[in-house]
Amino acid sequence: MSSYNASITLSAFRFPFSALSFPMPTISIIMPFRDAATTLPACLASISRQTLGDFELLAIDDGSTDESAALLRAMAARDARVALLE
């Protein structure tokens, strides 16, 4: 395995790629949503049924006023591959 010398600059912090201690998933699913409580259960069930399990789901709440964020919080608590960004 080769070593990377590249780095990411986030605000005032420099983070070298070689310092990452976790494997990157094969697929990143980026899912923005807003007030989608009625459709999220079917969407999340579909994502969970995929045959490729090496993914991360980045769910981005765009100011929901319904129970959408709560649904994603519950899924994130059960599945470490899911992250809710509010």
Backbone as XML, in Angstrom:
<?xml version="1.0"?>
<chain id="A" units="angstrom">
  <residue number="1" name="MET">
    <atom name="N" x="0.850" y="-1.174" z="0.000"/>
    <atom name="CA" x="0.000" y="0.000" z="0.000"/>
    <atom name="C" x="0.894" y="1.235" z="0.000"/>
  </residue>
  <residue number="2" name="SER">
    <atom name="N" x="0.598" y="2.174" z="-0.859"/>
    <atom name="CA" x="1.424" y="3.374" z="-0.943"/>
    <atom name="C" x="1.013" y="4.402" z="0.097"/>
  </residue>
  <residue number="3" name="SER">
    <atom name="N" x="1.900" y="5.312" z="0.390"/>
    <atom name="CA" x="1.648" y="6.379" z="1.348"/>
    <atom name="C" x="1.313" y="7.655" z="0.590"/>
  </residue>
  <residue number="4" name="TYR">
    <atom name="N" x="0.355" y="8.391" z="1.094"/>
    <atom name="CA" x="-0.055" y="9.641" z="0.456"/>
    <atom name="C" x="0.562" y="10.819" z="1.185"/>
  </residue>
  <residue number="5" name="ASN">
    <atom name="N" x="1.011" y="11.799" z="0.434"/>
    <atom name="CA" x="1.573" y="13.011" z="1.022"/>
    <atom name="C" x="0.627" y="14.194" z="0.907"/>
  </residue>
  <residue number="6" name="ALA">
    <atom name="N" x="-0.516" y="13.981" z="0.267"/>
    <atom name="CA" x="-1.475" y="15.067" z="0.088"/>
    <atom name="C" x="-2.109" y="15.420" z="1.428"/>
  </residue>
  <residue number="7" name="SER">
    <atom name="N" x="-2.685" y="16.587" z="1.509"/>
    <atom name="CA" x="-3.366" y="16.986" z="2.734"/>
    <atom name="C" x="-4.595" y="17.810" z="2.398"/>
  </residue>
  <residue number="8" name="ILE">
    <atom name="N" x="-5.499" y="17.865" z="3.353"/>
    <atom name="CA" x="-6.715" y="18.666" z="3.227"/>
    <atom name="C" x="-6.581" y="19.831" z="4.197"/>
  </residue>
  <residue number="9" name="THR">
    <atom name="N" x="-6.930" y="21.025" z="3.749"/>
    <atom name="CA" x="-6.920" y="22.168" z="4.648"/>
    <atom name="C" x="-8.363" y="22.508" z="5.002"/>
  </residue>
  <residue number="10" name="LEU">
    <atom name="N" x="-8.712" y="22.387" z="6.264"/>
    <atom name="CA" x="-10.039" y="22.726" z="6.767"/>
    <atom name="C" x="-9.862" y="23.850" z="7.772"/>
  </residue>
  <residue number="11" name="SER">
    <atom name="N" x="-10.302" y="25.034" z="7.385"/>
    <atom name="CA" x="-10.113" y="26.218" z="8.217"/>
    <atom name="C" x="-8.637" y="26.351" z="8.542"/>
  </residue>
  <residue number="12" name="ALA">
    <atom name="N" x="-8.299" y="26.287" z="9.824"/>
    <atom name="CA" x="-6.899" y="26.462" z="10.214"/>
    <atom name="C" x="-6.198" y="25.124" z="10.430"/>
  </residue>
  <residue number="13" name="PHE">
    <atom name="N" x="-6.888" y="24.017" z="10.170"/>
    <atom name="CA" x="-6.317" y="22.706" z="10.442"/>
    <atom name="C" x="-5.799" y="22.061" z="9.164"/>
  </residue>
  <residue number="14" name="ARG">
    <atom name="N" x="-4.697" y="21.382" z="9.258"/>
    <atom name="CA" x="-4.168" y="20.588" z="8.151"/>
    <atom name="C" x="-4.273" y="19.133" z="8.566"/>
  </residue>
  <residue number="15" name="PHE">
    <atom name="N" x="-4.864" y="18.326" z="7.706"/>
    <atom name="CA" x="-5.117" y="16.933" z="8.021"/>
    <atom name="C" x="-4.508" y="16.061" z="6.939"/>
  </residue>
  <residue number="16" name="PRO">
    <atom name="N" x="-3.408" y="15.371" z="7.224"/>
    <atom name="CA" x="-2.774" y="14.538" z="6.186"/>
    <atom name="C" x="-3.587" y="13.272" z="5.938"/>
  </residue>
  <residue number="17" name="PHE">
    <atom name="N" x="-3.745" y="12.910" z="4.650"/>
    <atom name="CA" x="-4.473" y="11.694" z="4.303"/>
    <atom name="C" x="-3.876" y="10.479" z="4.993"/>
  </residue>
  <residue number="18" name="SER">
    <atom name="N" x="-2.560" y="10.442" z="5.158"/>
    <atom name="CA" x="-1.930" y="9.276" z="5.772"/>
    <atom name="C" x="-2.369" y="9.087" z="7.221"/>
  </residue>
  <residue number="19" name="ALA">
    <atom name="N" x="-2.970" y="10.114" z="7.830"/>
    <atom name="CA" x="-3.408" y="10.004" z="9.219"/>
    <atom name="C" x="-4.791" y="9.366" z="9.334"/>
  </residue>
  <residue number="20" name="LEU">
    <atom name="N" x="-5.466" y="9.142" z="8.204"/>
    <atom name="CA" x="-6.780" y="8.514" z="8.263"/>
    <atom name="C" x="-6.633" y="7.096" z="8.808"/>
  </residue>
  <residue number="21" name="SER">
    <atom name="N" x="-7.436" y="6.769" z="9.802"/>
    <atom name="CA" x="-7.318" y="5.452" z="10.415"/>
    <atom name="C" x="-8.511" y="4.562" z="10.084"/>
  </residue>
  <residue number="22" name="PHE">
    <atom name="N" x="-9.337" y="4.973" z="9.134"/>
    <atom name="CA" x="-10.497" y="4.176" z="8.760"/>
    <atom name="C" x="-10.539" y="4.046" z="7.243"/>
  </residue>
  <residue number="23" name="PRO">
    <atom name="N" x="-11.050" y="2.918" z="6.764"/>
    <atom name="CA" x="-11.132" y="2.738" z="5.315"/>
    <atom name="C" x="-12.257" y="3.580" z="4.723"/>
  </residue>
  <residue number="24" name="MET">
    <atom name="N" x="-12.040" y="4.079" z="3.546"/>
    <atom name="CA" x="-13.066" y="4.851" z="2.857"/>
    <atom name="C" x="-14.049" y="3.876" z="2.214"/>
  </residue>
  <residue number="25" name="PRO">
    <atom name="N" x="-15.349" y="4.187" z="2.241"/>
    <atom name="CA" x="-16.316" y="3.295" z="1.610"/>
    <atom name="C" x="-16.177" y="3.326" z="0.086"/>
  </residue>
  <residue number="26" name="THR">
    <atom name="N" x="-16.651" y="2.268" z="-0.549"/>
    <atom name="CA" x="-16.614" y="2.195" z="-2.005"/>
    <atom name="C" x="-17.539" y="3.244" z="-2.627"/>
  </residue>
  <residue number="27" name="ILE">
    <atom name="N" x="-18.695" y="3.454" z="-2.015"/>
    <atom name="CA" x="-19.707" y="4.371" z="-2.555"/>
    <atom name="C" x="-20.146" y="5.351" z="-1.476"/>
  </residue>
  <residue number="28" name="SER">
    <atom name="N" x="-20.291" y="6.616" z="-1.844"/>
    <atom name="CA" x="-20.899" y="7.618" z="-0.968"/>
    <atom name="C" x="-22.219" y="8.039" z="-1.592"/>
  </residue>
  <residue number="29" name="ILE">
    <atom name="N" x="-23.294" y="7.888" z="-0.837"/>
    <atom name="CA" x="-24.621" y="8.312" z="-1.284"/>
    <atom name="C" x="-24.902" y="9.638" z="-0.606"/>
  </residue>
  <residue number="30" name="ILE">
    <atom name="N" x="-25.094" y="10.673" z="-1.397"/>
    <atom name="CA" x="-25.392" y="11.994" z="-0.855"/>
    <atom name="C" x="-26.867" y="12.260" z="-1.113"/>
  </residue>
  <residue number="31" name="MET">
    <atom name="N" x="-27.635" y="12.390" z="-0.021"/>
    <atom name="CA" x="-29.080" y="12.491" z="-0.128"/>
    <atom name="C" x="-29.606" y="13.733" z="0.597"/>
  </residue>
  <residue number="32" name="PRO">
    <atom name="N" x="-29.806" y="14.831" z="-0.143"/>
    <atom name="CA" x="-30.452" y="15.985" z="0.483"/>
    <atom name="C" x="-31.954" y="15.698" z="0.632"/>
  </residue>
  <residue number="33" name="PHE">
    <atom name="N" x="-32.546" y="16.230" z="1.686"/>
    <atom name="CA" x="-33.991" y="16.034" z="1.857"/>
    <atom name="C" x="-34.583" y="17.210" z="2.622"/>
  </residue>
  <residue number="34" name="ARG">
    <atom name="N" x="-35.886" y="17.399" z="2.408"/>
    <atom name="CA" x="-36.638" y="18.415" z="3.141"/>
    <atom name="C" x="-38.084" y="17.957" z="3.224"/>
  </residue>
  <residue number="35" name="ASP">
    <atom name="N" x="-38.582" y="17.854" z="4.435"/>
    <atom name="CA" x="-39.971" y="17.458" z="4.674"/>
    <atom name="C" x="-40.343" y="16.219" z="3.865"/>
  </residue>
  <residue number="36" name="ALA">
    <atom name="N" x="-39.568" y="15.164" z="4.032"/>
    <atom name="CA" x="-39.751" y="13.940" z="3.255"/>
    <atom name="C" x="-40.148" y="12.749" z="4.126"/>
  </residue>
  <residue number="37" name="ALA">
    <atom name="N" x="-40.774" y="12.999" z="5.255"/>
    <atom name="CA" x="-41.115" y="11.922" z="6.184"/>
    <atom name="C" x="-42.001" y="10.855" z="5.545"/>
  </residue>
  <residue number="38" name="THR">
    <atom name="N" x="-42.798" y="11.226" z="4.579"/>
    <atom name="CA" x="-43.683" y="10.237" z="3.945"/>
    <atom name="C" x="-42.947" y="9.357" z="2.942"/>
  </residue>
  <residue number="39" name="THR">
    <atom name="N" x="-41.867" y="9.840" z="2.363"/>
    <atom name="CA" x="-41.151" y="9.061" z="1.349"/>
    <atom name="C" x="-39.826" y="8.471" z="1.843"/>
  </residue>
  <residue number="40" name="LEU">
    <atom name="N" x="-39.289" y="8.999" z="2.939"/>
    <atom name="CA" x="-38.000" y="8.511" z="3.445"/>
    <atom name="C" x="-38.001" y="7.035" z="3.834"/>
  </residue>
  <residue number="41" name="PRO">
    <atom name="N" x="-39.042" y="6.502" z="4.475"/>
    <atom name="CA" x="-38.982" y="5.078" z="4.839"/>
    <atom name="C" x="-38.742" y="4.174" z="3.622"/>
  </residue>
  <residue number="42" name="ALA">
    <atom name="N" x="-39.418" y="4.408" z="2.522"/>
    <atom name="CA" x="-39.217" y="3.592" z="1.320"/>
    <atom name="C" x="-37.819" y="3.805" z="0.749"/>
  </residue>
  <residue number="43" name="CYS">
    <atom name="N" x="-37.356" y="5.032" z="0.759"/>
    <atom name="CA" x="-36.023" y="5.350" z="0.247"/>
    <atom name="C" x="-34.948" y="4.658" z="1.080"/>
  </residue>
  <residue number="44" name="LEU">
    <atom name="N" x="-35.044" y="4.764" z="2.398"/>
    <atom name="CA" x="-34.053" y="4.166" z="3.290"/>
    <atom name="C" x="-34.093" y="2.640" z="3.218"/>
  </residue>
  <residue number="45" name="ALA">
    <atom name="N" x="-35.284" y="2.076" z="3.071"/>
    <atom name="CA" x="-35.404" y="0.623" z="2.927"/>
    <atom name="C" x="-34.727" y="0.163" z="1.647"/>
  </residue>
  <residue number="46" name="SER">
    <atom name="N" x="-34.896" y="0.916" z="0.577"/>
    <atom name="CA" x="-34.270" y="0.572" z="-0.702"/>
    <atom name="C" x="-32.748" y="0.611" z="-0.595"/>
  </residue>
  <residue number="47" name="ILE">
    <atom name="N" x="-32.224" y="1.648" z="0.039"/>
    <atom name="CA" x="-30.770" y="1.762" z="0.216"/>
    <atom name="C" x="-30.259" y="0.601" z="1.071"/>
  </residue>
  <residue number="48" name="SER">
    <atom name="N" x="-30.974" y="0.249" z="2.114"/>
    <atom name="CA" x="-30.555" y="-0.831" z="3.006"/>
    <atom name="C" x="-30.549" y="-2.192" z="2.316"/>
  </residue>
  <residue number="49" name="ARG">
    <atom name="N" x="-31.381" y="-2.371" z="1.303"/>
    <atom name="CA" x="-31.474" y="-3.654" z="0.591"/>
    <atom name="C" x="-30.423" y="-3.829" z="-0.503"/>
  </residue>
  <residue number="50" name="GLN">
    <atom name="N" x="-29.596" y="-2.839" z="-0.743"/>
    <atom name="CA" x="-28.598" y="-2.955" z="-1.809"/>
    <atom name="C" x="-27.633" y="-4.097" z="-1.512"/>
  </residue>
  <residue number="51" name="THR">
    <atom name="N" x="-27.179" y="-4.751" z="-2.558"/>
    <atom name="CA" x="-26.279" y="-5.888" z="-2.368"/>
    <atom name="C" x="-24.870" y="-5.450" z="-1.991"/>
  </residue>
  <residue number="52" name="LEU">
    <atom name="N" x="-24.470" y="-4.253" z="-2.391"/>
    <atom name="CA" x="-23.163" y="-3.716" z="-1.996"/>
    <atom name="C" x="-23.321" y="-3.059" z="-0.627"/>
  </residue>
  <residue number="53" name="GLY">
    <atom name="N" x="-22.688" y="-3.622" z="0.360"/>
    <atom name="CA" x="-22.812" y="-3.086" z="1.713"/>
    <atom name="C" x="-21.762" y="-2.055" z="2.072"/>
  </residue>
  <residue number="54" name="ASP">
    <atom name="N" x="-20.761" y="-1.877" z="1.210"/>
    <atom name="CA" x="-19.662" y="-0.954" z="1.498"/>
    <atom name="C" x="-20.009" y="0.437" z="0.992"/>
  </residue>
  <residue number="55" name="PHE">
    <atom name="N" x="-20.910" y="1.117" z="1.720"/>
    <atom name="CA" x="-21.319" y="2.467" z="1.339"/>
    <atom name="C" x="-21.456" y="3.322" z="2.588"/>
  </residue>
  <residue number="56" name="GLU">
    <atom name="N" x="-21.527" y="4.618" z="2.355"/>
    <atom name="CA" x="-21.902" y="5.556" z="3.414"/>
    <atom name="C" x="-23.054" y="6.377" z="2.871"/>
  </residue>
  <residue number="57" name="LEU">
    <atom name="N" x="-24.002" y="6.691" z="3.730"/>
    <atom name="CA" x="-25.132" y="7.534" z="3.365"/>
    <atom name="C" x="-24.986" y="8.853" z="4.106"/>
  </residue>
  <residue number="58" name="LEU">
    <atom name="N" x="-24.813" y="9.920" z="3.359"/>
    <atom name="CA" x="-24.730" y="11.261" z="3.936"/>
    <atom name="C" x="-26.066" y="11.936" z="3.662"/>
  </residue>
  <residue number="59" name="ALA">
    <atom name="N" x="-26.908" y="11.996" z="4.675"/>
    <atom name="CA" x="-28.244" y="12.572" z="4.553"/>
    <atom name="C" x="-28.188" y="14.020" z="5.029"/>
  </residue>
  <residue number="60" name="ILE">
    <atom name="N" x="-28.575" y="14.936" z="4.162"/>
    <atom name="CA" x="-28.452" y="16.372" z="4.448"/>
    <atom name="C" x="-29.839" y="16.976" z="4.597"/>
  </residue>
  <residue number="61" name="ASP">
    <atom name="N" x="-30.152" y="17.400" z="5.812"/>
    <atom name="CA" x="-31.455" y="18.004" z="6.101"/>
    <atom name="C" x="-31.443" y="19.462" z="5.659"/>
  </residue>
  <residue number="62" name="ASP">
    <atom name="N" x="-32.360" y="19.803" z="4.775"/>
    <atom name="CA" x="-32.453" y="21.163" z="4.237"/>
    <atom name="C" x="-33.577" y="21.930" z="4.923"/>
  </residue>
  <residue number="63" name="GLY">
    <atom name="N" x="-33.610" y="21.863" z="6.247"/>
    <atom name="CA" x="-34.575" y="22.644" z="7.009"/>
    <atom name="C" x="-35.931" y="21.996" z="7.165"/>
  </residue>
  <residue number="64" name="SER">
    <atom name="N" x="-35.960" y="20.689" z="7.319"/>
    <atom name="CA" x="-37.238" y="19.980" z="7.469"/>
    <atom name="C" x="-37.991" y="20.433" z="8.705"/>
  </residue>
  <residue number="65" name="THR">
    <atom name="N" x="-39.314" y="20.476" z="8.580"/>
    <atom name="CA" x="-40.173" y="20.814" z="9.716"/>
    <atom name="C" x="-41.028" y="19.619" z="10.128"/>
  </residue>
  <residue number="66" name="ASP">
    <atom name="N" x="-40.875" y="18.493" z="9.440"/>
    <atom name="CA" x="-41.610" y="17.283" z="9.794"/>
    <atom name="C" x="-40.671" y="16.318" z="10.530"/>
  </residue>
  <residue number="67" name="GLU">
    <atom name="N" x="-40.985" y="15.055" z="10.540"/>
    <atom name="CA" x="-40.204" y="14.058" z="11.273"/>
    <atom name="C" x="-39.051" y="13.456" z="10.464"/>
  </residue>
  <residue number="68" name="SER">
    <atom name="N" x="-38.692" y="14.070" z="9.353"/>
    <atom name="CA" x="-37.627" y="13.535" z="8.490"/>
    <atom name="C" x="-36.318" y="13.338" z="9.245"/>
  </residue>
  <residue number="69" name="ALA">
    <atom name="N" x="-35.871" y="14.354" z="9.932"/>
    <atom name="CA" x="-34.593" y="14.272" z="10.647"/>
    <atom name="C" x="-34.637" y="13.198" z="11.722"/>
  </residue>
  <residue number="70" name="ALA">
    <atom name="N" x="-35.766" y="13.037" z="12.398"/>
    <atom name="CA" x="-35.893" y="12.007" z="13.431"/>
    <atom name="C" x="-35.760" y="10.610" z="12.822"/>
  </residue>
  <residue number="71" name="LEU">
    <atom name="N" x="-36.330" y="10.415" z="11.639"/>
    <atom name="CA" x="-36.203" y="9.129" z="10.947"/>
    <atom name="C" x="-34.738" y="8.829" z="10.644"/>
  </residue>
  <residue number="72" name="LEU">
    <atom name="N" x="-34.013" y="9.837" z="10.164"/>
    <atom name="CA" x="-32.598" y="9.637" z="9.843"/>
    <atom name="C" x="-31.762" y="9.452" z="11.099"/>
  </residue>
  <residue number="73" name="ARG">
    <atom name="N" x="-32.087" y="10.174" z="12.170"/>
    <atom name="CA" x="-31.371" y="9.987" z="13.433"/>
    <atom name="C" x="-31.510" y="8.552" z="13.927"/>
  </residue>
  <residue number="74" name="ALA">
    <atom name="N" x="-32.718" y="8.017" z="13.828"/>
    <atom name="CA" x="-32.965" y="6.644" z="14.271"/>
    <atom name="C" x="-32.162" y="5.656" z="13.423"/>
  </residue>
  <residue number="75" name="MET">
    <atom name="N" x="-32.130" y="5.869" z="12.121"/>
    <atom name="CA" x="-31.369" y="4.969" z="11.255"/>
    <atom name="C" x="-29.875" y="5.081" z="11.542"/>
  </residue>
  <residue number="76" name="ALA">
    <atom name="N" x="-29.391" y="6.312" z="11.748"/>
    <atom name="CA" x="-27.967" y="6.521" z="12.050"/>
    <atom name="C" x="-27.580" y="5.849" z="13.369"/>
  </residue>
  <residue number="77" name="ALA">
    <atom name="N" x="-28.508" y="5.789" z="14.317"/>
    <atom name="CA" x="-28.230" y="5.130" z="15.597"/>
    <atom name="C" x="-28.099" y="3.617" z="15.418"/>
  </residue>
  <residue number="78" name="ARG">
    <atom name="N" x="-28.794" y="3.065" z="14.413"/>
    <atom name="CA" x="-28.752" y="1.620" z="14.152"/>
    <atom name="C" x="-27.668" y="1.214" z="13.163"/>
  </residue>
  <residue number="79" name="ASP">
    <atom name="N" x="-27.247" y="2.147" z="12.306"/>
    <atom name="CA" x="-26.329" y="1.805" z="11.204"/>
    <atom name="C" x="-25.226" y="2.847" z="11.132"/>
  </residue>
  <residue number="80" name="ALA">
    <atom name="N" x="-23.989" y="2.437" z="11.409"/>
    <atom name="CA" x="-22.850" y="3.359" z="11.432"/>
    <atom name="C" x="-22.510" y="3.925" z="10.050"/>
  </residue>
  <residue number="81" name="ARG">
    <atom name="N" x="-23.066" y="3.350" z="9.000"/>
    <atom name="CA" x="-22.796" y="3.851" z="7.644"/>
    <atom name="C" x="-23.623" y="5.088" z="7.323"/>
  </residue>
  <residue number="82" name="VAL">
    <atom name="N" x="-24.551" y="5.453" z="8.200"/>
    <atom name="CA" x="-25.463" y="6.572" z="7.965"/>
    <atom name="C" x="-25.046" y="7.762" z="8.814"/>
  </residue>
  <residue number="83" name="ALA">
    <atom name="N" x="-24.957" y="8.928" z="8.179"/>
    <atom name="CA" x="-24.649" y="10.172" z="8.898"/>
    <atom name="C" x="-25.681" y="11.220" z="8.531"/>
  </residue>
  <residue number="84" name="LEU">
    <atom name="N" x="-26.209" y="11.899" z="9.529"/>
    <atom name="CA" x="-27.184" y="12.974" z="9.328"/>
    <atom name="C" x="-26.459" y="14.299" z="9.498"/>
  </residue>
  <residue number="85" name="LEU">
    <atom name="N" x="-26.560" y="15.157" z="8.501"/>
    <atom name="CA" x="-25.991" y="16.498" z="8.560"/>
    <atom name="C" x="-27.155" y="17.473" z="8.633"/>
  </residue>
  <residue number="86" name="GLU">
    <atom name="N" x="-27.234" y="18.192" z="9.750"/>
    <atom name="CA" x="-28.353" y="19.133" z="9.940"/>
    <atom name="C" x="-27.893" y="20.556" z="9.805"/>
  </residue>
</chain>
